[in-house]
């Protein structure tokens, strides 16, 4: 018997999430992981590295609560938004019995986390307007514990329709949790659903410092929810999830100077994105530019395989979504710095 056969059946059959780092590539301009082009400068105090860290560092919790406009009791800090997703599934879903619901195409870790934990997955594809099919979701509520929505949606960039979300929240009362992943919300802060948390205890939000804050490397995310939900998640989370250096950097990023830096970065990215979208829309090689609400743009090229190969040859690594349902010839471009965007446009403008 092989060692593999000792593993859980679900793990043996599992195809791991193909992150940008796992896919890899050869190049010098990396625009495939929706990372920021810079991280900023931070200071570390090593005096307490001999001590175990706080499970929920107060300096981080309080700073993010102030930033997000919620009470500290409505907040959990996690190892990236991914751990928040995992904790929700582990806390609320019985393996081999319960299901989550996802609206494809969307972020792949919802399904991977469910599969890893032996939890079923129901798919209700986005409609022709790339919105969640709220009628279809509501019909499935008695079969699911968690509904995952992504706003802006990765990879399409669309925002969840607020009226439809309210319908779903009302239907989900005492039946299921509705999780809205707002990893990219800093690029369109007026579209956050945080204002609904006080009135809808079944609503959960996922946030991160990986995107607009430029801190993907420290793995720091947040779950915003009703205090009862947070209390349940605290039963499941590891005893020391946030390393001391991560807490220090996160607290600095959430200070007034740190927030000013983040907002300046967002303004720069949004300006570069607007220019890129304009150039893409004018190109004969582009069939469709999707909604651009995050720090990325999904583009349908004609054909996508040729454009992807040309970019790769020039050392520009993008993310190919052609294998996903409804996304043939689609490539996602992260918004980098000015030089990186100029390099993308230069390849786009070359003769095929």
C-alpha positions in Angstrom: 0.0 0.0 0.0 1.4 3.4 -0.9 1.6 6.4 1.5 -1.0 8.2 -0.7 -3.6 5.5 0.1 -3.3 6.5 3.8 -4.6 10.0 3.0 -8.2 10.9 3.2 -10.2 10.0 0.1 -11.1 13.6 -0.6 -7.4 14.6 -0.5 -6.4 11.8 -2.8 -8.8 13.0 -5.4 -8.2 16.7 -4.9 -6.7 18.9 -7.6 -4.9 21.7 -5.7 -5.8 25.3 -6.4 -3.6 26.6 -9.2 -2.3 29.8 -7.7 -0.2 32.1 -9.8 2.9 30.9 -8.0 2.1 27.3 -8.6 1.5 27.9 -12.3 4.7 29.9 -12.5 6.2 31.0 -15.8 9.3 32.6 -17.2 9.4 36.4 -17.3 10.3 39.6 -15.6 6.9 41.4 -15.5 4.5 39.5 -13.3 0.9 40.6 -13.8 -0.9 37.3 -13.1 -1.6 37.4 -9.3 -3.4 40.7 -8.7 -0.5 41.9 -6.5 0.5 45.5 -6.0 3.6 46.8 -7.6 5.0 47.9 -4.3 4.6 47.2 -0.5 5.8 50.3 1.3 8.4 50.6 4.1 7.8 49.1 7.6 9.8 48.8 10.9 10.0 45.7 13.1 10.6 45.5 16.8 12.1 42.2 17.6 11.9 42.5 21.4 8.9 40.1 21.7 9.8 37.5 19.1 10.5 35.0 21.9 6.9 35.2 23.0 3.8 33.6 21.4 1.7 36.2 19.7 -1.8 37.3 20.6 -4.5 35.2 18.9 -6.3 38.4 17.9 -3.8 41.3 18.2 -5.7 44.3 19.7 -3.7 46.9 17.8 -4.7 45.2 14.5 -8.3 44.5 15.5 -9.0 48.0 16.8 -7.3 49.7 13.8 -9.1 47.7 11.2 -12.5 48.1 13.0 -12.0 51.9 12.9 -11.0 51.7 9.2 -14.0 49.4 8.3 -16.5 51.2 10.4 -17.4 48.2 12.5 -17.1 47.2 16.2 -14.1 45.2 17.2 -16.5 42.4 18.3 -17.5 42.1 14.6 -14.0 41.3 13.4 -11.6 38.4 13.1 -8.1 38.7 11.8 -6.8 35.7 9.8 -4.0 34.4 7.7 -5.2 36.1 4.6 -8.8 36.0 3.4 -8.3 32.4 2.5 -8.2 31.3 6.1 -11.5 33.2 6.7 -13.1 31.2 3.9 -11.7 27.9 5.3 -12.8 28.8 8.9 -16.4 29.5 7.8 -16.6 26.1 6.0 -15.0 24.2 8.9 -17.3 26.0 11.5 -20.6 25.8 9.7 -20.5 22.7 7.4 -20.7 19.1 8.5 -18.3 17.0 6.3 -20.2 14.6 4.1 -23.5 16.2 4.8 -23.6 20.0 4.1 -23.0 22.1 1.0 -21.8 25.5 0.0 -23.0 27.4 -3.0 -20.8 29.3 -5.5 -21.5 31.4 -8.6 -19.1 30.4 -11.3 -16.9 31.7 -12.7 -15.5 33.0 -9.5 -12.5 32.7 -7.1 -11.4 29.1 -7.0 -10.6 28.7 -3.3 -14.2 28.5 -2.2 -14.5 25.2 -4.0 -11.0 24.0 -2.9 -11.7 24.7 0.7 -15.0 22.8 0.6 -13.5 19.8 -1.2 -10.6 19.7 1.3 -13.1 19.5 4.1 -15.4 17.0 2.5 -18.2 19.5 2.0 -20.4 19.5 -1.1 -20.5 22.3 -3.7 -23.6 23.5 -5.5 -23.0 25.7 -8.5 -25.4 28.4 -9.7 -23.6 30.1 -12.7 -23.6 33.8 -13.1 -26.4 35.0 -15.5 -25.9 36.7 -18.8 -25.3 40.0 -17.1 -22.6 38.3 -15.0 -24.7 38.7 -11.9 -25.6 36.0 -9.4 -28.8 34.3 -10.3 -30.5 35.3 -7.1 -33.7 33.4 -8.0 -31.7 30.2 -8.6 -29.7 30.7 -5.4 -32.8 31.3 -3.2 -34.3 28.0 -4.6 -31.2 26.2 -3.2 -31.0 27.8 0.2 -32.4 24.8 2.1 -29.6 22.7 0.7 -26.7 24.9 1.7 -25.1 26.4 4.8 -22.9 29.1 3.0 -23.4 31.1 -0.1 -20.2 32.7 -1.5 -20.4 35.8 -3.6 -17.4 37.8 -4.7 -17.6 41.6 -5.2 -15.8 42.7 -7.2 -15.9 39.2 -8.7 -12.6 37.6 -9.5 -12.0 37.2 -12.4 -14.8 39.1 -14.1 -14.6 42.3 -12.0 -18.4 42.7 -11.6 -20.0 44.1 -8.4 -22.8 42.3 -6.8 -26.2 43.9 -7.4 -27.3 45.5 -4.1 -31.0 44.9 -4.6 -30.4 41.3 -5.4 -28.2 40.9 -2.4 -30.9 42.3 -0.1 -33.4 39.8 -1.6 -31.0 37.0 -0.9 -30.2 38.2 2.7 -33.9 38.4 3.5 -34.5 34.9 2.1 -31.4 33.5 3.9 -32.5 34.6 7.4 -32.2 31.6 9.8 -31.3 29.4 6.8 -27.8 30.1 5.6 -24.9 32.6 5.8 -24.2 34.9 2.8 -20.5 35.5 2.4 -19.5 38.5 0.3 -15.7 38.4 -0.6 -14.6 42.0 -0.7 -10.9 41.4 -1.3 -10.8 44.2 -3.9 -13.2 46.6 -2.4 -10.6 49.4 -1.8 -10.6 50.0 -5.5 -14.4 50.9 -5.3 -15.0 51.6 -1.6 -18.4 53.1 -2.2 -19.6 49.6 -3.2 -18.9 47.9 0.2 -21.7 46.0 1.9 -20.3 46.7 5.4 -23.3 49.0 6.1 -25.6 46.0 6.1 -23.8 44.1 8.8 -25.7 45.7 11.6 -29.1 44.7 10.2 -28.3 41.3 8.7 -26.6 38.9 11.1 -26.5 36.3 8.3 -24.1 38.5 6.3 -20.3 37.9 6.4 -17.6 39.9 4.6 -14.1 38.8 3.7 -11.3 41.4 3.5 -7.6 41.4 3.0 -4.4 43.5 3.1 -3.0 41.6 0.1 -4.4 43.9 -2.7 -4.7 47.6 -2.2 -2.4 47.6 0.9 0.3 45.8 -1.1 0.9 43.2 1.6 0.2 39.9 -0.1 3.5 38.6 1.4 2.4 38.9 5.1 -0.9 36.9 4.7 -3.3 39.1 6.7 -7.0 39.1 6.1 -10.2 39.9 8.0 -13.7 38.4 8.5 -16.4 40.9 9.3 -19.6 39.5 10.8 -22.1 39.4 13.6 -20.4 38.9 17.0 -22.1 35.5 17.3 -20.5 34.3 14.1 -17.1 35.7 15.2 -17.4 33.9 18.5 -18.0 30.6 16.7 -15.0 31.1 14.4 -12.8 31.9 17.4 -13.6 28.3 18.6 -12.0 26.9 15.5 -9.1 29.2 14.6 -5.6 28.2 15.5 -4.3 29.5 18.8 -1.6 31.7 17.3 -2.7 32.6 13.8 -1.1 36.0 13.4 2.7 36.1 13.8 4.1 39.1 15.7 5.9 40.6 12.6 2.6 40.4 10.7 0.7 42.1 13.5 3.3 44.9 13.6 3.2 45.5 9.8 -0.6 45.3 9.7 -0.9 47.9 12.5 1.4 50.3 10.6 -0.5 49.8 7.4 -3.7 50.7 9.2 -2.3 53.8 10.8 -3.3 57.2 9.3 0.0 57.4 7.3 -0.5 53.8 6.2 -4.0 54.4 5.1 -2.9 57.5 3.2 -0.3 55.4 1.4 -2.9 52.8 0.5 -5.3 55.4 -0.9 -2.6 57.0 -3.0 -1.7 53.6 -4.4 -5.4 52.9 -5.2 -5.6 56.3 -7.0 -2.5 55.5 -9.1 -3.8 52.0 -9.9 -7.2 53.2 -10.9 -5.7 55.9 -13.2 -3.4 53.4 -14.9 -6.4 51.0 -15.2 -8.5 53.6 -16.9 -5.8 54.3 -19.5 -5.3 50.6 -20.1 -9.0 50.0 -20.5 -9.2 52.9 -23.0 -6.3 51.4 -25.1 -7.8 47.9 -24.9 -11.2 49.1 -26.1 -9.6 50.7 -29.1 -7.6 47.6 -30.1 -8.8 45.4 -33.0 -7.3 42.4 -31.1 -9.9 42.9 -28.2 -13.4 41.5 -28.4 -14.5 42.5 -24.9 -13.2 44.3 -21.9 -15.0 43.2 -18.7 -15.9 45.3 -15.7 -12.9 46.9 -14.2 -13.6 47.4 -10.5 -10.6 45.7 -9.0 -6.8 46.1 -9.6 -7.1 43.9 -12.7 -8.9 43.8 -16.0 -10.3 40.6 -17.7 -10.1 40.9 -21.5 -11.4 38.6 -24.3 -8.9 38.7 -27.1 -9.2 37.4 -30.7 -7.6 35.0 -30.2 -6.4 34.8 -26.6 -3.8 32.1 -27.1 -1.8 34.2 -29.6 -1.9 37.3 -27.3 -0.9 35.3 -24.3 2.0 33.7 -26.2 3.2 37.1 -27.4 3.1 38.6 -23.9 4.9 35.6 -22.5 7.6 35.9 -25.2 8.1 39.5 -24.1 8.5 38.3 -20.5 5.1 39.5 -19.4 3.2 36.8 -17.3 -0.6 37.2 -17.4 -3.4 34.8 -16.2 -5.2 32.7 -18.7 -8.9 32.0 -18.0 -9.8 30.4 -21.3 -10.5 27.0 -19.6 -13.2 28.5 -17.4 -16.9 28.2 -18.5 -17.9 31.2 -20.6 -14.4 32.7 -20.6 -12.9 31.5 -23.8 -10.0 33.6 -25.0 -10.1 35.6 -21.8 -6.9 36.8 -20.1 -6.7 38.7 -16.8 -4.2 41.5 -16.6 -3.1 42.8 -13.2 -2.6 46.6 -13.0 1.1 47.1 -12.2 3.2 50.2 -12.3 3.5 52.7 -15.3 6.5 50.9 -16.8 4.7 47.5 -16.7 1.6 48.9 -18.2 3.6 50.5 -21.0 5.2 47.2 -21.7 1.8 45.5 -22.0 0.6 48.2 -24.4 3.7 48.0 -26.4 3.2 44.3 -27.1 -0.5 44.9 -27.8 0.3 47.6 -30.4 2.8 45.4 -32.2 1.7 43.8 -35.5 0.5 40.2 -35.0 
